[in-house]
Amino acid sequence: MIGSTMNIRIREYSENDIVQMIEIWNEVVDSGIAFPQIIGRCGHISNASYAVKSSARGLNIGEKLVKHSLDKAKGLGFKIIQFNAVVKTNYNAIKIYEKLGFIKLGVIPNGFLMKDESFEDIIIFYRCLAGTGTD
């Protein structure tokens, strides 16, 4: 039907749709080009988050945590490590990531809701792990 015009109607989900939905879902997943979380297509990417108590900041704990994660992720066979929601005003974290060779992949404008109800950008950082052929 390429090139033809179809009359498409978007409607609410019905339980009668389940069989067709499963068929479509399985076709897309089996193609291996979408929905990486379902079939492990992004299983080579590690992700981590850190929190350091305010009274312990300035002791290089954050940097030590990131270095530990790099070693652990590589040891577990991951090819990439990613931080996907670094708040733009988290200057200390950004300084660590840049120092350790992470690449700023992009910015999601207004991606984080601050405590005062304002929005702040978030940054996505990643780094290829040594010995993967991608660094």
N, CA, C and O atoms as CSV, one atom per row, in Angstrom:
chain,resi,resn,atom,element,x,y,z
A,1,MET,N,N,0.808,-1.199,0.000
A,1,MET,CA,C,0.000,0.000,0.000
A,1,MET,C,C,0.853,1.265,0.000
A,1,MET,O,O,0.352,2.352,0.288
A,2,ILE,N,N,2.114,1.132,-0.315
A,2,ILE,CA,C,2.967,2.303,-0.348
A,2,ILE,C,C,2.447,3.262,-1.413
A,2,ILE,O,O,2.155,2.875,-2.544
A,3,GLY,N,N,2.343,4.513,-1.012
A,3,GLY,CA,C,1.876,5.529,-1.936
A,3,GLY,C,C,0.372,5.709,-1.947
A,3,GLY,O,O,-0.130,6.692,-2.491
A,4,SER,N,N,-0.357,4.770,-1.352
A,4,SER,CA,C,-1.810,4.935,-1.336
A,4,SER,C,C,-2.226,5.672,-0.065
A,4,SER,O,O,-1.481,5.739,0.912
A,5,THR,N,N,-3.408,6.208,-0.108
A,5,THR,CA,C,-3.941,6.918,1.043
A,5,THR,C,C,-4.857,5.992,1.814
A,5,THR,O,O,-5.759,5.372,1.250
A,6,MET,N,N,-4.612,5.906,3.124
A,6,MET,CA,C,-5.453,5.070,3.975
A,6,MET,C,C,-6.242,5.963,4.909
A,6,MET,O,O,-5.759,7.011,5.338
A,7,ASN,N,N,-7.427,5.555,5.214
A,7,ASN,CA,C,-8.242,6.276,6.172
A,7,ASN,C,C,-7.941,5.695,7.556
A,7,ASN,O,O,-8.446,4.630,7.909
A,8,ILE,N,N,-7.125,6.391,8.328
A,8,ILE,CA,C,-6.699,5.927,9.649
A,8,ILE,C,C,-7.536,6.641,10.701
A,8,ILE,O,O,-7.692,7.861,10.677
A,9,ARG,N,N,-8.071,5.847,11.623
A,9,ARG,CA,C,-8.850,6.410,12.732
A,9,ARG,C,C,-8.194,5.968,14.031
A,9,ARG,O,O,-8.014,4.773,14.264
A,10,ILE,N,N,-7.837,6.926,14.873
A,10,ILE,CA,C,-7.268,6.620,16.179
A,10,ILE,C,C,-8.405,6.589,17.181
A,10,ILE,O,O,-9.207,7.519,17.267
A,11,ARG,N,N,-8.461,5.493,17.943
A,11,ARG,CA,C,-9.551,5.322,18.897
A,11,ARG,C,C,-9.007,4.764,20.201
A,11,ARG,O,O,-7.830,4.412,20.287
A,12,GLU,N,N,-9.837,4.685,21.189
A,12,GLU,CA,C,-9.476,4.109,22.492
A,12,GLU,C,C,-9.200,2.622,22.355
A,12,GLU,O,O,-9.764,1.946,21.495
A,13,TYR,N,N,-8.337,2.133,23.202
A,13,TYR,CA,C,-8.007,0.713,23.281
A,13,TYR,C,C,-9.231,-0.097,23.700
A,13,TYR,O,O,-10.043,0.357,24.507
A,14,SER,N,N,-9.350,-1.280,23.153
A,14,SER,CA,C,-10.408,-2.207,23.523
A,14,SER,C,C,-9.768,-3.558,23.800
A,14,SER,O,O,-8.765,-3.899,23.172
A,15,GLU,N,N,-10.314,-4.328,24.715
A,15,GLU,CA,C,-9.777,-5.659,25.006
A,15,GLU,C,C,-9.783,-6.550,23.764
A,15,GLU,O,O,-8.993,-7.490,23.672
A,16,ASN,N,N,-10.656,-6.264,22.824
A,16,ASN,CA,C,-10.695,-7.030,21.575
A,16,ASN,C,C,-9.439,-6.810,20.726
A,16,ASN,O,O,-9.196,-7.549,19.771
A,17,ASP,N,N,-8.646,-5.800,21.072
A,17,ASP,CA,C,-7.445,-5.467,20.309
A,17,ASP,C,C,-6.216,-6.274,20.722
A,17,ASP,O,O,-5.197,-6.232,20.033
A,18,ILE,N,N,-6.292,-6.996,21.816
A,18,ILE,CA,C,-5.105,-7.633,22.401
A,18,ILE,C,C,-4.392,-8.561,21.421
A,18,ILE,O,O,-3.169,-8.488,21.301
A,19,VAL,N,N,-5.100,-9.410,20.732
A,19,VAL,CA,C,-4.464,-10.364,19.819
A,19,VAL,C,C,-3.673,-9.623,18.742
A,19,VAL,O,O,-2.520,-9.960,18.475
A,20,GLN,N,N,-4.285,-8.622,18.128
A,20,GLN,CA,C,-3.582,-7.855,17.091
A,20,GLN,C,C,-2.422,-7.055,17.682
A,20,GLN,O,O,-1.377,-6.919,17.045
A,21,MET,N,N,-2.595,-6.535,18.876
A,21,MET,CA,C,-1.519,-5.780,19.524
A,21,MET,C,C,-0.307,-6.668,19.773
A,21,MET,O,O,0.828,-6.254,19.537
A,22,ILE,N,N,-0.546,-7.879,20.245
A,22,ILE,CA,C,0.553,-8.819,20.492
A,22,ILE,C,C,1.256,-9.163,19.181
A,22,ILE,O,O,2.483,-9.236,19.130
A,23,GLU,N,N,0.490,-9.368,18.146
A,23,GLU,CA,C,1.062,-9.687,16.832
A,23,GLU,C,C,1.960,-8.549,16.339
A,23,GLU,O,O,3.073,-8.788,15.872
A,24,ILE,N,N,1.476,-7.332,16.445
A,24,ILE,CA,C,2.252,-6.166,16.011
A,24,ILE,C,C,3.496,-6.004,16.875
A,24,ILE,O,O,4.597,-5.805,16.361
A,25,TRP,N,N,3.316,-6.090,18.182
A,25,TRP,CA,C,4.431,-5.942,19.124
A,25,TRP,C,C,5.529,-6.972,18.827
A,25,TRP,O,O,6.707,-6.625,18.743
A,26,ASN,N,N,5.135,-8.229,18.670
A,26,ASN,CA,C,6.115,-9.283,18.406
A,26,ASN,C,C,6.847,-9.051,17.089
A,26,ASN,O,O,8.048,-9.300,16.992
A,27,GLU,N,N,6.131,-8.579,16.084
A,27,GLU,CA,C,6.768,-8.294,14.796
A,27,GLU,C,C,7.833,-7.210,14.947
A,27,GLU,O,O,8.940,-7.345,14.425
A,28,VAL,N,N,7.500,-6.141,15.657
A,28,VAL,CA,C,8.447,-5.038,15.842
A,28,VAL,C,C,9.644,-5.493,16.673
A,28,VAL,O,O,10.784,-5.191,16.322
A,29,VAL,N,N,9.408,-6.208,17.758
A,29,VAL,CA,C,10.502,-6.684,18.603
A,29,VAL,C,C,11.381,-7.665,17.839
A,29,VAL,O,O,12.607,-7.593,17.926
A,30,ASP,N,N,10.771,-8.578,17.094
A,30,ASP,CA,C,11.538,-9.561,16.327
A,30,ASP,C,C,12.398,-8.910,15.239
A,30,ASP,O,O,13.415,-9.476,14.838
A,31,SER,N,N,12.002,-7.736,14.762
A,31,SER,CA,C,12.789,-7.065,13.724
A,31,SER,C,C,14.143,-6.622,14.264
A,31,SER,O,O,15.092,-6.450,13.499
A,32,GLY,N,N,14.236,-6.436,15.579
A,32,GLY,CA,C,15.509,-6.067,16.189
A,32,GLY,C,C,15.946,-4.643,15.964
A,32,GLY,O,O,17.126,-4.336,16.129
A,33,ILE,N,N,15.035,-3.756,15.590
A,33,ILE,CA,C,15.421,-2.368,15.320
A,33,ILE,C,C,14.765,-1.361,16.256
A,33,ILE,O,O,14.980,-0.157,16.116
A,34,ALA,N,N,13.972,-1.837,17.205
A,34,ALA,CA,C,13.287,-0.925,18.116
A,34,ALA,C,C,13.085,-1.592,19.471
A,34,ALA,O,O,13.276,-2.800,19.618
A,35,PHE,N,N,12.702,-0.798,20.446
A,35,PHE,CA,C,12.403,-1.253,21.800
A,35,PHE,C,C,13.555,-2.054,22.409
A,35,PHE,O,O,13.405,-3.238,22.708
A,36,PRO,N,N,14.708,-1.398,22.590
A,36,PRO,CA,C,15.887,-2.115,23.078
A,36,PRO,C,C,15.735,-2.699,24.476
A,36,PRO,O,O,16.381,-3.697,24.796
A,37,GLN,N,N,14.908,-2.108,25.304
A,37,GLN,CA,C,14.765,-2.620,26.661
A,37,GLN,C,C,14.070,-3.976,26.709
A,37,GLN,O,O,14.207,-4.690,27.703
A,38,ILE,N,N,13.339,-4.350,25.683
A,38,ILE,CA,C,12.603,-5.608,25.655
A,38,ILE,C,C,13.520,-6.788,25.326
A,38,ILE,O,O,13.357,-7.865,25.899
A,39,ILE,N,N,14.467,-6.609,24.427
A,39,ILE,CA,C,15.267,-7.737,23.924
A,39,ILE,C,C,16.740,-7.558,24.193
A,39,ILE,O,O,17.556,-8.243,23.578
A,40,GLY,N,N,17.106,-6.680,25.074
A,40,GLY,CA,C,18.502,-6.552,25.471
A,40,GLY,C,C,19.420,-5.904,24.460
A,40,GLY,O,O,20.636,-6.062,24.558
A,41,ARG,N,N,18.892,-5.189,23.503
A,41,ARG,CA,C,19.722,-4.578,22.471
A,41,ARG,C,C,20.617,-3.464,23.030
A,41,ARG,O,O,21.578,-3.062,22.375
A,42,CYS,N,N,20.314,-2.970,24.216
A,42,CYS,CA,C,21.158,-1.956,24.860
A,42,CYS,C,C,21.772,-2.500,26.150
A,42,CYS,O,O,22.185,-1.734,27.020
A,43,GLY,N,N,21.826,-3.805,26.262
A,43,GLY,CA,C,22.356,-4.440,27.461
A,43,GLY,C,C,23.842,-4.229,27.666
A,43,GLY,O,O,24.374,-4.590,28.715
A,44,HIS,N,N,24.524,-3.653,26.689
A,44,HIS,CA,C,25.953,-3.380,26.808
A,44,HIS,C,C,26.227,-2.004,27.426
A,44,HIS,O,O,27.381,-1.609,27.594
A,45,ILE,N,N,25.149,-1.278,27.762
A,45,ILE,CA,C,25.293,0.056,28.330
A,45,ILE,C,C,25.001,0.017,29.828
A,45,ILE,O,O,23.937,-0.427,30.260
A,46,SER,N,N,25.963,0.487,30.601
A,46,SER,CA,C,25.815,0.580,32.058
A,46,SER,C,C,25.310,1.970,32.413
A,46,SER,O,O,25.520,2.929,31.670
A,47,ASN,N,N,24.648,2.066,33.546
A,47,ASN,CA,C,24.135,3.337,34.026
A,47,ASN,C,C,24.300,3.359,35.535
A,47,ASN,O,O,24.188,2.323,36.190
A,48,ALA,N,N,24.563,4.519,36.081
A,48,ALA,CA,C,24.733,4.627,37.527
A,48,ALA,C,C,24.246,5.989,37.995
A,48,ALA,O,O,24.119,6.928,37.209
A,49,SER,N,N,23.979,6.077,39.284
A,49,SER,CA,C,23.603,7.340,39.925
A,49,SER,C,C,24.305,7.403,41.268
A,49,SER,O,O,24.570,6.373,41.889
A,50,TYR,N,N,24.602,8.602,41.709
A,50,TYR,CA,C,25.318,8.781,42.968
A,50,TYR,C,C,24.672,9.876,43.796
A,50,TYR,O,O,24.016,10.774,43.269
A,51,ALA,N,N,24.872,9.782,45.103
A,51,ALA,CA,C,24.473,10.835,46.022
A,51,ALA,C,C,25.518,10.881,47.130
A,51,ALA,O,O,25.865,9.852,47.710
A,52,VAL,N,N,26.012,12.073,47.416
A,52,VAL,CA,C,26.995,12.259,48.476
A,52,VAL,C,C,26.403,13.236,49.483
A,52,VAL,O,O,25.944,14.321,49.128
A,53,LYS,N,N,26.425,12.828,50.741
A,53,LYS,CA,C,25.909,13.670,51.823
A,53,LYS,C,C,26.636,15.019,51.811
A,53,LYS,O,O,27.849,15.071,51.609
A,54,SER,N,N,25.895,16.099,52.028
A,54,SER,CA,C,26.470,17.440,51.916
A,54,SER,C,C,27.682,17.625,52.827
A,54,SER,O,O,28.631,18.311,52.446
A,55,SER,N,N,27.672,17.037,54.005
A,55,SER,CA,C,28.802,17.196,54.928
A,55,SER,C,C,30.047,16.431,54.473
A,55,SER,O,O,31.128,16.642,55.024
A,56,ALA,N,N,29.919,15.562,53.495
A,56,ALA,CA,C,31.058,14.782,53.000
A,56,ALA,C,C,31.529,15.255,51.628
A,56,ALA,O,O,32.438,14.663,51.046
A,57,ARG,N,N,30.927,16.297,51.120
A,57,ARG,CA,C,31.326,16.799,49.804
A,57,ARG,C,C,32.683,17.475,49.894
A,57,ARG,O,O,33.064,17.994,50.943
A,58,GLY,N,N,33.405,17.464,48.786
A,58,GLY,CA,C,34.737,18.052,48.752
A,58,GLY,C,C,35.833,17.061,49.128
A,58,GLY,O,O,37.007,17.425,49.197
A,59,LEU,N,N,35.453,15.813,49.371
A,59,LEU,CA,C,36.417,14.775,49.760
A,59,LEU,C,C,36.720,13.822,48.606
A,59,LEU,O,O,37.312,12.763,48.817
A,60,ASN,N,N,36.327,14.182,47.410
A,60,ASN,CA,C,36.523,13.379,46.192
A,60,ASN,C,C,35.768,12.058,46.216
A,60,ASN,O,O,36.134,11.121,45.506
A,61,ILE,N,N,34.729,11.977,47.016
A,61,ILE,CA,C,33.932,10.751,47.078
A,61,ILE,C,C,33.224,10.510,45.748
A,61,ILE,O,O,33.191,9.380,45.262
A,62,GLY,N,N,32.663,11.555,45.157
A,62,GLY,CA,C,31.970,11.416,43.876
A,62,GLY,C,C,32.891,10.882,42.799
A,62,GLY,O,O,32.516,9.982,42.049
A,63,GLU,N,N,34.091,11.428,42.717
A,63,GLU,CA,C,35.051,10.966,41.713
A,63,GLU,C,C,35.428,9.504,41.956
A,63,GLU,O,O,35.532,8.719,41.014
A,64,LYS,N,N,35.628,9.149,43.216
A,64,LYS,CA,C,35.953,7.752,43.538
A,64,LYS,C,C,34.808,6.820,43.147
A,64,LYS,O,O,35.045,5.715,42.659
A,65,LEU,N,N,33.577,7.257,43.359
A,65,LEU,CA,C,32.416,6.443,42.974
A,65,LEU,C,C,32.357,6.240,41.459
A,65,LEU,O,O,32.089,5.139,40.977
A,66,VAL,N,N,32.608,7.309,40.726
A,66,VAL,CA,C,32.576,7.199,39.262
A,66,VAL,C,C,33.690,6.275,38.775
A,66,VAL,O,O,33.457,5.417,37.924
A,67,LYS,N,N,34.892,6.447,39.310
A,67,LYS,CA,C,36.005,5.570,38.917
A,67,LYS,C,C,35.699,4.113,39.242
A,67,LYS,O,O,35.999,3.216,38.454
A,68,HIS,N,N,35.102,3.885,40.403
A,68,HIS,CA,C,34.721,2.518,40.783
A,68,HIS,C,C,33.712,1.957,39.780
A,68,HIS,O,O,33.817,0.804,39.363
A,69,SER,N,N,32.739,2.780,39.400
A,69,SER,CA,C,31.732,2.338,38.435
A,69,SER,C,C,32.357,2.029,37.083
A,69,SER,O,O,31.967,1.062,36.428
A,70,LEU,N,N,33.319,2.837,36.659
A,70,LEU,CA,C,34.006,2.572,35.392
A,70,LEU,C,C,34.694,1.208,35.419
A,70,LEU,O,O,34.564,0.417,34.485
A,71,ASP,N,N,35.423,0.946,36.495
A,71,ASP,CA,C,36.115,-0.346,36.632
A,71,ASP,C,C,35.128,-1.500,36.698
A,71,ASP,O,O,35.309,-2.523,36.038
A,72,LYS,N,N,34.089,-1.329,37.496
A,72,LYS,CA,C,33.092,-2.393,37.678
A,72,LYS,C,C,32.356,-2.676,36.368
A,72,LYS,O,O,32.171,-3.834,35.993
A,73,ALA,N,N,31.941,-1.624,35.681
A,73,ALA,CA,C,31.208,-1.799,34.427
A,73,ALA,C,C,32.080,-2.514,33.396
A,73,ALA,O,O,31.617,-3.432,32.718
A,74,LYS,N,N,33.332,-2.099,33.280
A,74,LYS,CA,C,34.239,-2.755,32.335
A,74,LYS,C,C,34.425,-4.221,32.726
A,74,LYS,O,O,34.384,-5.105,31.871
A,75,GLY,N,N,34.629,-4.473,34.020
A,75,GLY,CA,C,34.817,-5.836,34.494
A,75,GLY,C,C,33.617,-6.735,34.251
A,75,GLY,O,O,33.758,-7.946,34.086
A,76,LEU,N,N,32.441,-6.134,34.228
A,76,LEU,CA,C,31.206,-6.893,33.980
A,76,LEU,C,C,30.894,-7.033,32.486
A,76,LEU,O,O,29.892,-7.642,32.108
A,77,GLY,N,N,31.754,-6.468,31.649
A,77,GLY,CA,C,31.579,-6.635,30.208
A,77,GLY,C,C,30.779,-5.545,29.512
A,77,GLY,O,O,30.459,-5.679,28.330
A,78,PHE,N,N,30.450,-4.473,30.214
A,78,PHE,CA,C,29.742,-3.373,29.559
A,78,PHE,C,C,30.687,-2.650,28.603
A,78,PHE,O,O,31.896,-2.609,28.835
A,79,LYS,N,N,30.149,-2.091,27.547
A,79,LYS,CA,C,30.936,-1.389,26.534
A,79,LYS,C,C,30.875,0.127,26.702
A,79,LYS,O,O,31.783,0.845,26.282
A,80,ILE,N,N,29.799,0.602,27.319
A,80,ILE,CA,C,29.553,2.039,27.465
A,80,ILE,C,C,28.976,2.272,28.859
A,80,ILE,O,O,28.261,1.427,29.399
A,81,ILE,N,N,29.299,3.431,29.430
A,81,ILE,CA,C,28.628,3.846,30.659
A,81,ILE,C,C,27.979,5.197,30.365
A,81,ILE,O,O,28.549,6.038,29.670
A,82,GLN,N,N,26.788,5.384,30.902
A,82,GLN,CA,C,25.982,6.557,30.558
A,82,GLN,C,C,25.356,7.142,31.812
A,82,GLN,O,O,24.938,6.415,32.713
A,83,PHE,N,N,25.297,8.458,31.853
A,83,PHE,CA,C,24.541,9.181,32.867
A,83,PHE,C,C,23.501,9.986,32.110
A,83,PHE,O,O,23.856,10.906,31.373
A,84,ASN,N,N,22.242,9.666,32.271
A,84,ASN,CA,C,21.231,10.226,31.382
A,84,ASN,C,C,20.361,11.322,31.978
A,84,ASN,O,O,19.372,11.722,31.364
A,85,ALA,N,N,20.708,11.813,33.156
A,85,ALA,CA,C,19.902,12.909,33.706
A,85,ALA,C,C,20.735,13.738,34.673
A,85,ALA,O,O,20.413,13.826,35.858
A,86,VAL,N,N,21.805,14.346,34.171
A,86,VAL,CA,C,22.661,15.193,35.002
A,86,VAL,C,C,22.115,16.610,34.932
A,86,VAL,O,O,22.112,17.231,33.869
A,87,VAL,N,N,21.657,17.113,36.057
A,87,VAL,CA,C,21.080,18.454,36.096
A,87,VAL,C,C,22.172,19.483,35.768
A,87,VAL,O,O,23.273,19.428,36.316
A,88,LYS,N,N,21.858,20.398,34.888
A,88,LYS,CA,C,22.827,21.367,34.375
A,88,LYS,C,C,23.530,22.171,35.473
A,88,LYS,O,O,24.670,22.600,35.293
A,89,THR,N,N,22.865,22.374,36.595
A,89,THR,CA,C,23.466,23.143,37.691
A,89,THR,C,C,24.252,22.273,38.666
A,89,THR,O,O,24.739,22.774,39.680
A,90,ASN,N,N,24.385,20.976,38.376
A,90,ASN,CA,C,25.185,20.088,39.220
A,90,ASN,C,C,26.639,20.186,38.724
A,90,ASN,O,O,27.178,19.254,38.127
A,91,TYR,N,N,27.245,21.337,38.993
A,91,TYR,CA,C,28.561,21.658,38.448
A,91,TYR,C,C,29.640,20.682,38.905
A,91,TYR,O,O,30.532,20.339,38.129
A,92,ASN,N,N,29.568,20.234,40.151
A,92,ASN,CA,C,30.585,19.306,40.648
A,92,ASN,C,C,30.558,17.985,39.892
A,92,ASN,O,O,31.608,17.454,39.531
A,93,ALA,N,N,29.369,17.454,39.650
A,93,ALA,CA,C,29.253,16.196,38.906
A,93,ALA,C,C,29.753,16.384,37.482
A,93,ALA,O,O,30.496,15.548,36.969
A,94,ILE,N,N,29.354,17.465,36.847
A,94,ILE,CA,C,29.772,17.723,35.469
A,94,ILE,C,C,31.293,17.831,35.378
A,94,ILE,O,O,31.900,17.317,34.438
A,95,LYS,N,N,31.902,18.493,36.348
A,95,LYS,CA,C,33.368,18.630,36.381
A,95,LYS,C,C,34.026,17.251,36.467
A,95,LYS,O,O,35.015,16.995,35.780
A,96,ILE,N,N,33.489,16.371,37.298
A,96,ILE,CA,C,34.033,15.013,37.429
A,96,ILE,C,C,33.894,14.255,36.111
A,96,ILE,O,O,34.861,13.663,35.631
A,97,TYR,N,N,32.707,14.271,35.530
A,97,TYR,CA,C,32.482,13.526,34.297
A,97,TYR,C,C,33.415,14.011,33.178
A,97,TYR,O,O,33.995,13.202,32.454
A,98,GLU,N,N,33.553,15.311,33.044
A,98,GLU,CA,C,34.432,15.849,32.009
A,98,GLU,C,C,35.888,15.489,32.286
A,98,GLU,O,O,36.624,15.140,31.362
A,99,LYS,N,N,36.312,15.570,33.549
A,99,LYS,CA,C,37.681,15.212,33.935
A,99,LYS,C,C,37.983,13.757,33.592
A,99,LYS,O,O,39.098,13.431,33.184
A,100,LEU,N,N,36.990,12.883,33.758
A,100,LEU,CA,C,37.191,11.456,33.537
A,100,LEU,C,C,36.887,11.015,32.098
A,100,LEU,O,O,36.805,9.821,31.811
A,101,GLY,N,N,36.725,11.982,31.212
A,101,GLY,CA,C,36.612,11.649,29.788
A,101,GLY,C,C,35.222,11.353,29.276
A,101,GLY,O,O,35.073,10.804,28.184
A,102,PHE,N,N,34.209,11.700,30.032
A,102,PHE,CA,C,32.845,11.517,29.543
A,102,PHE,C,C,32.553,12.560,28.477
A,102,PHE,O,O,33.085,13.670,28.510
A,103,ILE,N,N,31.716,12.195,27.551
A,103,ILE,CA,C,31.333,13.077,26.454
A,103,ILE,C,C,29.903,13.553,26.682
A,103,ILE,O,O,29.002,12.771,26.988
A,104,LYS,N,N,29.728,14.854,26.524
A,104,LYS,CA,C,28.394,15.443,26.623
A,104,LYS,C,C,27.660,15.131,25.324
A,104,LYS,O,O,27.997,15.649,24.259
A,105,LEU,N,N,26.656,14.277,25.437
A,105,LEU,CA,C,25.943,13.828,24.248
A,105,LEU,C,C,24.859,14.813,23.826
A,105,LEU,O,O,24.645,15.032,22.634
A,106,GLY,N,N,24.181,15.401,24.795
A,106,GLY,CA,C,23.113,16.328,24.458
A,106,GLY,C,C,22.446,16.889,25.687
A,106,GLY,O,O,22.743,16.497,26.816
A,107,VAL,N,N,21.536,17.815,25.448
A,107,VAL,CA,C,20.803,18.499,26.509
A,107,VAL,C,C,19.315,18.334,26.268
A,107,VAL,O,O,18.831,18.481,25.146
A,108,ILE,N,N,18.605,18.028,27.328
A,108,ILE,CA,C,17.145,18.007,27.267
A,108,ILE,C,C,16.665,19.264,27.988
A,108,ILE,O,O,16.726,19.345,29.215
A,109,PRO,N,N,16.188,20.240,27.222
A,109,PRO,CA,C,15.749,21.494,27.844
A,109,PRO,C,C,14.609,21.256,28.824
A,109,PRO,O,O,13.652,20.541,28.526
A,110,ASN,N,N,14.726,21.858,29.981
A,110,ASN,CA,C,13.684,21.793,31.011
A,110,ASN,C,C,13.333,20.351,31.407
A,110,ASN,O,O,12.178,20.044,31.702
A,111,GLY,N,N,14.320,19.496,31.410
A,111,GLY,CA,C,14.077,18.088,31.700
A,111,GLY,C,C,13.973,17.734,33.165
A,111,GLY,O,O,13.611,16.604,33.494
A,112,PHE,N,N,14.277,18.658,34.056
A,112,PHE,CA,C,14.277,18.372,35.488
A,112,PHE,C,C,13.431,19.404,36.227
A,112,PHE,O,O,13.620,20.608,36.052
A,113,LEU,N,N,12.513,18.940,37.038
A,113,LEU,CA,C,11.679,19.829,37.865
A,113,LEU,C,C,12.400,20.085,39.172
A,113,LEU,O,O,12.610,19.168,39.967
A,114,MET,N,N,12.778,21.334,39.393
A,114,MET,CA,C,13.486,21.721,40.609
A,114,MET,C,C,12.505,21.812,41.782
A,114,MET,O,O,11.290,21.857,41.590
A,115,LYS,N,N,13.048,21.839,42.983
A,115,LYS,CA,C,12.232,21.920,44.198
A,115,LYS,C,C,11.350,23.168,44.221
A,115,LYS,O,O,10.244,23.144,44.761
A,116,ASP,N,N,11.844,24.253,43.633
A,116,ASP,CA,C,11.074,25.506,43.609
A,116,ASP,C,C,10.051,25.556,42.482
A,116,ASP,O,O,9.471,26.608,42.212
A,117,GLU,N,N,9.826,24.411,41.821
A,117,GLU,CA,C,8.859,24.277,40.722
A,117,GLU,C,C,9.345,24.864,39.403
A,117,GLU,O,O,8.597,24.885,38.425
A,118,SER,N,N,10.575,25.337,39.361
A,118,SER,CA,C,11.138,25.777,38.079
A,118,SER,C,C,11.735,24.551,37.383
A,118,SER,O,O,11.879,23.489,37.989
A,119,PHE,N,N,12.071,24.713,36.129
A,119,PHE,CA,C,12.656,23.625,35.364
A,119,PHE,C,C,14.104,23.942,35.014
A,119,PHE,O,O,14.463,25.097,34.784
A,120,GLU,N,N,14.918,22.911,34.978
A,120,GLU,CA,C,16.323,23.049,34.615
A,120,GLU,C,C,16.649,22.017,33.539
A,120,GLU,O,O,16.027,20.958,33.472
A,121,ASP,N,N,17.613,22.334,32.715
A,121,ASP,CA,C,18.049,21.392,31.682
A,121,ASP,C,C,18.748,20.193,32.316
A,121,ASP,O,O,19.326,20.294,33.399
A,122,ILE,N,N,18.686,19.055,31.622
A,122,ILE,CA,C,19.499,17.912,32.018
A,122,ILE,C,C,20.414,17.554,30.847
A,122,ILE,O,O,20.086,17.767,29.680
A,123,ILE,N,N,21.567,17.004,31.206
A,123,ILE,CA,C,22.592,16.670,30.230
A,123,ILE,C,C,22.783,15.158,30.230
A,123,ILE,O,O,22.739,14.515,31.279
A,124,ILE,N,N,22.990,14.609,29.060
A,124,ILE,CA,C,23.300,13.188,28.916
A,124,ILE,C,C,24.802,13.069,28.665
A,124,ILE,O,O,25.333,13.671,27.732
A,125,PHE,N,N,25.470,12.296,29.497
A,125,PHE,CA,C,26.900,12.032,29.351
A,125,PHE,C,C,27.118,10.545,29.091
A,125,PHE,O,O,26.370,9.706,29.593
A,126,TYR,N,N,28.143,10.220,28.307
A,126,TYR,CA,C,28.511,8.822,28.126
A,126,TYR,C,C,30.018,8.709,27.953
A,126,TYR,O,O,30.710,9.681,27.652
A,127,ARG,N,N,30.500,7.491,28.155
A,127,ARG,CA,C,31.902,7.208,27.907
A,127,ARG,C,C,32.044,5.772,27.469
A,127,ARG,O,O,31.484,4.868,28.089
A,128,CYS,N,N,32.793,5.556,26.399
A,128,CYS,CA,C,33.121,4.205,25.993
A,128,CYS,C,C,34.160,3.668,26.964
A,128,CYS,O,O,35.039,4.403,27.413
A,129,LEU,N,N,34.056,2.404,27.282
A,129,LEU,CA,C,34.984,1.799,28.224
A,129,LEU,C,C,36.195,1.253,27.474
A,129,LEU,O,O,36.049,0.703,26.382
A,130,ALA,N,N,37.367,1.396,28.036
A,130,ALA,CA,C,38.623,0.994,27.399
A,130,ALA,C,C,38.592,-0.462,26.979
A,130,ALA,O,O,38.035,-1.322,27.661
A,131,GLY,N,N,39.201,-0.706,25.846
A,131,GLY,CA,C,39.319,-2.077,25.371
A,131,GLY,C,C,38.104,-2.591,24.622
A,131,GLY,O,O,38.020,-3.782,24.324
A,132,THR,N,N,37.157,-1.705,24.311
A,132,THR,CA,C,35.943,-2.152,23.632
A,132,THR,C,C,36.036,-1.977,22.129
A,132,THR,O,O,35.173,-2.450,21.390
A,133,GLY,N,N,37.077,-1.299,21.677
A,133,GLY,CA,C,37.177,-1.012,20.251
A,133,GLY,C,C,36.348,0.175,19.843
A,133,GLY,O,O,36.300,0.527,18.664
A,134,THR,N,N,35.685,0.809,20.816
A,134,THR,CA,C,34.847,1.968,20.501
A,134,THR,C,C,35.348,3.227,21.174
A,134,THR,O,O,34.696,4.269,21.106
A,135,ASP,N,N,36.515,3.144,21.833
A,135,ASP,CA,C,37.015,4.345,22.517
A,135,ASP,C,C,38.196,4.945,21.784
A,135,ASP,O,O,38.742,5.959,22.219
